[in-house]
């Protein structure tokens, strides 16, 4: 009966039209010479526009669709240059290089603000046609603009291809001079080919090996492998042997991409080819590949049988032995591996991984006597590692929950030492709650005020605002002593969204709009992403890109990617449009109606949908949950009649209205079963009611926040907090 959320693992699909985003305001500008950086535009190009015609031609290239673009260019002289740029780029993409060259040559001087695009695609089309004369001159526009071009690195590769056959050494020098700009692995492959053309075969082999060993799953690696075979035959004994570290790196990269069977074969092939530490690491990682593939029965005895000299390879072996024991719930063997790591490799990163892994194992079965010493050892012995903050928090919160005499000291220590960690807000909240328990209302008020101001859009700030309304906290003067302590903390201070756009931002926006008007939306978005990395204002460029997205869920993902610190921004430090792109409310009337029909808070339903599907009605999770509220087919069939949905089919769950009816019916039913306790209901919605029932027996929780913070599944704990946080933001935005 539960509905698992898909979080970020949602499969995008077609958007069903619904209620549009509310009209939003732009970013104001105090400088008359500068306009608002991103006026709202319709998501989809108008029918018959250049953008619509080019987009249709790119999606389904037919003579008729190409003719429609030609006709548009002839009928709109003012847009002719832009239309020809689009024709040239799309023709180049479709390998119609003669057409691309003809159209791009016509506009070499007609569209100066897009000279780099004209230059790059013209040069690329000529090189593909094996016309190399004057390519460097054609490409000047890709390197000489007032702003850096996102095509510059790729342009050097095109120029190198033109030079390679006649002047291989010159091509090498050029690529080496601009090495940091080159996209990889294409840059290293181009260097290898140019070295080979210049008859510098040892360097050619070196760069082919870099590609083959560092990027094993790419098409470039396949080409490099073929070239390496040819070179090896030709060079004989002079062919340079790859370094042991390179060979090991290839297998490691395969492991990182979860190609475990291939990785194991690579490791096995290394055993007779590499010496010393690398050989021992390969031996250990053969067992690790078995473990990660799910074959613990093969991995466990193999790893136990390995005899290695003291080294990091042996520390790694002990870690994977611990992981095998954990999977088999063999706590004695797990503890034995931990003890050996502590004795023999106390500062090894593999020991830290083992401490955290074993701590998680005992956390999931509610054994604080076992996990607290492990987390404590992790943050004490590895204080500078990123995971130290989380480990310290596990110890700190448990001390608070149990009413330990050291809880206050640990909470303050956590805030001093880990003020930038994601748990800082929780520490501030529970420090305030501890002050309340001691009747220190002024200290509590100081904590809640600081929490609310610094983490305004977080779950614990929402709770802090509610506490600030309670008597006697509301009337108590903030504690000076606590205020001084809090003032000394290095809490996050995110930058507000700029009120004005700088020239670097305006250039990117102008260029992206031209590309979008030409039906080249992917290039427009790439232009904005490039601008955010090269001196532009990322938040404004994110708004521009998201504002042109085809659907709210796509816009939201763009905003999350390009403006990831948005939750730390107070609402008044960004324009309303910024927040509406991040917290859209499509299907508003349907959400409100179905929520009220089930006696639910519409803002809660909106917050849940944002977390479940990001308002993508076509979302389909890895757990086979469908649509806006992520309903599984079995659950949908069970609740369809109760929700007033007839003739149920799985595909019906992709329709917003039936999905909302069924999803809100499920939520209402679960709330009723949990006596209206929202936090428990949301946890059950995500992890299942049986798990929640077990977690509730672990402690006597004085308030819902204690239960939420005690949830052992990070996904579920974050989910509950996110839904409630989302709901609060929706309420403040749309009420």
C-alpha positions, -999 to 999 in steps of 0.1 A, spaced: 0 0 0 30 23 2 42 45 -26 80 47 -29 93 80 -42 117 80 -71 137 110 -59 162 120 -86 158 87 -105 128 98 -126 126 89 -163 116 121 -182 89 118 -208 64 138 -227 47 167 -208 9 168 -206 -3 203 -209 -19 218 -177 -22 250 -158 8 272 -166 31 287 -141 18 319 -124 29 351 -141 62 360 -126 82 392 -123 117 397 -137 148 410 -119 147 447 -116 176 469 -127 186 501 -111 209 510 -140 189 525 -169 214 513 -195 208 477 -185 176 458 -191 160 431 -170 181 401 -178 154 375 -184 119 384 -195 94 355 -194 90 338 -228 66 311 -238 81 276 -233 73 263 -267 80 282 -300 50 296 -318 37 275 -347 52 288 -379 80 306 -363 116 300 -373 123 282 -340 93 258 -345 102 251 -381 139 243 -374 130 223 -343 107 201 -364 133 197 -391 160 186 -366 136 161 -350 125 146 -383 146 157 -412 126 156 -444 128 176 -476 94 192 -469 105 204 -434 138 217 -448 118 235 -476 97 252 -449 128 267 -433 140 279 -467 106 295 -473 107 312 -439 141 327 -447 130 340 -480 98 356 -465 116 372 -436 146 392 -448 153 405 -413 157 370 -400 174 356 -431 209 355 -415 197 337 -384 177 312 -405 208 305 -427 229 299 -395 203 274 -384 202 257 -418 240 256 -418 243 241 -383 215 215 -388 229 205 -423 263 200 -406 247 178 -379 230 158 -407 263 154 -425 251 174 -455 284 194 -455 280 210 -490 247 226 -479 262 237 -446 292 253 -463 271 271 -488 248 287 -462 274 295 -436 297 312 -461 268 335 -470 266 349 -434 303 350 -424 300 388 -418 262 390 -414 258 378 -378 288 392 -359 274 383 -324 273 347 -334 306 346 -354 320 317 -334 291 295 -343 294 304 -380 332 299 -379 331 265 -361 304 248 -381 318 262 -414 353 249 -405 340 216 -393 320 210 -425 350 219 -446 373 196 -427 347 167 -429 347 174 -467 385 172 -466 389 209 -477 417 220 -454 429 252 -470 425 283 -449 408 266 -419 428 286 -394 415 318 -409 379 305 -409 382 296 -372 395 330 -360 359 339 -351 358 310 -327 387 324 -306 386 362 -310 352 372 -297 347 397 -269 336 368 -247 350 333 -245 333 309 -268 319 275 -257 331 262 -291 367 273 -287 381 240 -274 363 220 -301 376 245 -327 412 238 -318 405 201 -325 390 210 -359 420 231 -367 444 203 -356 426 179 -380 432 203 -408 469 207 -400 476 171 -391 484 156 -425 505 185 -438 520 199 -406 517 174 -378 543 190 -356 525 224 -358 492 207 -349 509 192 -318 522 226 -307 489 242 -311 471 215 -291 497 216 -264 494 254 -262 457 252 -257 456 219 -238 435 232 -208 407 242 -232 404 209 -250 374 186 -242 384 152 -231 390 124 -241 388 139 -276 417 163 -268 441 135 -259 430 114 -289 436 143 -312 471 148 -297 479 111 -302 468 113 -339 488 145 -345 519 130 -328 515 99 -350 512 122 -381 544 139 -371 561 105 -367 566 110 -330 555 75 -322 565 73 -285 544 103 -277 516 91 -299 515 58 -279 516 77 -247 485 97 -255 466 67 -270 473 49 -238 459 78 -217 427 76 -236 425 38 -235 433 35 -198 415 65 -184 383 65 -205 376 28 -211 339 30 -219 341 57 -246 342 55 -283 375 73 -282 390 44 -262 379 20 -290 397 41 -316 427 44 -293 428 6 -289 429 1 -327 457 27 -330 477 12 -302 476 -22 -319 489 -8 -351 517 12 -333 527 -19 -313 531 -40 -345 551 -12 -362 573 -2 -332 581 -37 -319 603 -35 -288 604 3 -290 567 4 -281 565 20 -246 549 -3 -220 520 14 -201 526 22 -165 512 -2 -139 491 26 -125 475 32 -159 466 -5 -163 451 -5 -128 432 28 -135 414 12 -165 401 -16 -143 392 9 -116 372 30 -141 353 0 -152 345 -7 -116 333 29 -111 309 25 -140 296 -8 -124 309 -30 -152 320 -54 -125 325 -85 -147 347 -66 -171 366 -50 -143 373 -84 -127 387 -96 -161 409 -66 -163 422 -70 -128 429 -107 -135 448 -98 -166 470 -75 -146 484 -101 -122 512 -112 -145 519 -77 -158 522 -54 -128 545 -57 -97 542 -49 -60 514 -28 -46 495 -26 -79 495 -64 -82 481 -68 -47 455 -41 -53 444 -60 -84 441 -92 -65 420 -75 -38 398 -58 -63 390 -91 -81 372 -100 -49 357 -66 -45 343 -69 -80 326 -102 -70 312 -86 -39 299 -55 -57 284 -78 -84 264 -95 -56 284 -127 -54 294 -126 -17 297 -164 -16 326 -161 -40 341 -129 -27 342 -138 10 364 -170 10 386 -155 -18 394 -124 2 399 -144 34 424 -166 16 446 -138 3 479 -133 20 494 -99 15 523 -79 29 512 -50 51 501 -22 28 470 -2 17 461 -32 -4 457 -53 27 437 -25 44 414 -26 14 411 -63 17 400 -60 53 375 -34 44 359 -57 18 360 -86 43 340 -63 66 315 -55 38 310 -92 31 305 -99 68 280 -71 70 260 -84 41 260 -119 58 251 -102 92 282 -118 107 289 -92 134 318 -111 149 337 -112 117 329 -76 110 342 -66 144 373 -87 139 381 -68 106 375 -35 123 399 -44 151 426 -55 127 423 -22 107 426 -2 140 458 -21 150 475 -23 116 462 7 96 448 32 120 450 62 96 441 43 64 411 57 45 398 21 43 395 21 81 374 52 79 351 36 53 349 5 75 340 26 106 312 43 88 299 12 72 298 -8 104 283 22 122 255 22 96 249 -15 101 244 -11 138 224 21 134 199 2 112 193 -23 139 192 3 167 223 -7 186 237 26 199 261 7 222 278 -6 190 276 23 166 284 52 189 320 42 196 325 36 158 312 71 149 332 86 177 364 70 164 356 82 129 354 119 137 382 118 163 407 99 141 397 115 108 386 150 118 393 167 84 373 142 63 339 153 50 321 124 67 334 135 102 305 160 105 279 133 100 296 110 124 299 137 151 262 144 146 252 108 152 269 109 186 256 143 194 220 137 186 220 104 205 234 122 236 205 148 233 179 121 227 190 102 258 193 133 279 230 129 284 249 154 306 273 161 277 245 169 252 249 206 255 286 206 251 284 183 221 258 205 204 280 235 208 311 215 197 292 204 166 282 239 157 318 252 162 335 224 143 309 216 116 290 248 111 291 243 73 277 208 75 241 199 66 233 191 102 241 226 115 204 235 114 194 205 134 221 213 159 208 248 163 172 236 168 180 210 194 203 234 212 172 257 214 151 228 226 176 220 253 175 256 264 137 254 267 140 223 289 162 243 312 137 272 311 164 294 295 139 312 272 163 338 260 189 312 249 162 293 231 150 325 214 185 334 202 190 299 187 156 299 169 161 334 156 195 326 142 182 293 127 153 310 111 174 338 95 203 316 82 183 285 72 150 301 63 138 275 39 149 244 58 128 220 79 143 230 112 138 267 105 101 260 99 100 244 134 120 273 149 95 299 136 67 280 153 87 278 186 92 316 184 55 321 186 52 302 218 51 319 252 73 326 271 99 324 242 81 351 222 85 377 250 119 367 263 149 390 254 175 370 235 204 357 256 235 378 252 258 349 260 241 326 235 240 354 210 278 359 213 284 321 208 262 321 177 278 352 163 311 334 163 299 305 141 308 304 104 273 295 92 265 296 55 260 330 39 247 325 4 248 353 -21 214 368 -30 202 368 -66 217 398 -83 194 427 -89 213 437 -120 229 418 -148 266 424 -156 278 426 -192 291 390 -192 256 378 -182 239 399 -208 261 387 -236 252 351 -228 215 358 -225 215 377 -258 234 349 -276 212 322 -261 180 340 -273 193 341 -308 201 304 -307 167 297 -293 150 318 -319 168 297 -345 154 265 -331 187 255 -315 176 252 -279 203 227 -269 230 251 -280 212 280 -262 212 260 -229 249 250 -234 257 287 -240 241 296 -207 258 268 -188 291 278 -202 284 314 -192 277 303 -156 313 288 -155 330 317 -172 322 349 -153 284 351 -158 259 353 -129 248 317 -125 215 324 -109 203 348 -136 215 325 -163 197 296 -146 165 317 -147 169 324 -184 175 287 -192 147 274 -170 123 301 -182 126 286 -217 121 250 -207 93 230 -221 78 219 -188 80 229 -151 99 198 -141 125 205 -167 128 241 -155 131 229 -119 160 206 -127 178 234 -145 175 256 -115 186 229 -91 217 223 -113 227 259 -119 216 274 -86 222 246 -61 223 267 -29 188 280 -34 175 266 -1 199 288 19 185 320 3 157 339 22 127 344 0 132 381 -2 167 378 -16 155 364 -49 127 376 -72 94 357 -71 101 342 -106 132 325 -92 111 307 -66 83 299 -90 107 281 -113 120 261 -83 86 256 -67 61 255 -96 24 248 -92 10 235 -124 -24 218 -121 -31 242 -93 -69 240 -94 -67 202 -96 -43 200 -67 -65 223 -45 -97 205 -54 -85 170 -48 -67 180 -16 -98 196 -2 -120 167 -13 -98 145 10 -95 171 38 -58 176 31 -37 207 31 -32 216 -6 3 229 2 12 196 17 0 178 -15 21 202 -36 51 197 -14 47 159 -17 44 160 -55 75 182 -59 95 156 -40 79 126 -56 79 136 -93 89 172 -96 54 177 -112 63 155 -141 30 136 -149 50 111 -170 74 102 -142 82 65 -139 105 54 -111 128 25 -108 103 10 -84 76 11 -110 57 40 -95 38 62 -118 29 99 -123 26 130 -101 22 112 -68 42 81 -78 15 55 -74 23 18 -79 -1 -1 -101 -12 -24 -74 -19 5 -50 -37 24 -78 -60 -6 -85 -67 -9 -48 -77 27 -43 -92 36 -78 -129 29 -69 -126 47 -35 -110 77 -54 -138 78 -79 -117 65 -108 -133 39 -130 -119 14 -155 -84 15 -140 -53 8 -161 -16 14 -154 -15 41 -181 -43 60 -163 -17 69 -136 1 91 -161 -30 113 -163 -27 141 -137 -63 141 -125 -67 103 -119 -33 102 -104 -41 131 -80 -73 115 -70 -57 81 -62 -26 96 -46 -45 119 -22 -68 90 -13 -38 69 -4 -23 98 17 -56 104 34 -60 67 43 -24 65 57 -30 97 77 -61 82 92 -42 50 101 -15 70 118 -40 92 138 -32 123 117 5 122 127 20 137 96 57 129 100 50 92 107 27 91 76 53 107 53 79 83 66 55 53 59 47 68 25 84 66 16 97 35 35 66 15 43 44 13 75 62 -18 89 95 0 91 80 30 107 62 9 133 96 -6 142 113 28 144 86 41 167 95 14 193 132 25 195 126 55 217 101 76 235 99 107 213 90 140 229 82 156 196 79 147 160 113 163 152 130 137 174 114 109 155 123 124 122 159 129 131 160 93 144 150 78 111 179 55 102 173 57 64 189 88 51 166 88 21 135 86 42 147 112 68 155 136 40 122 129 23 101 137 53 120 169 59 119 179 22 81 174 19 74 195 50 99 221 39 84 222 4 49 226 19 60 255 40 76 273 10 45 267 -12 24 282 16 46 313 18 48 317 -20 12 310 -30 -11 318 -1 
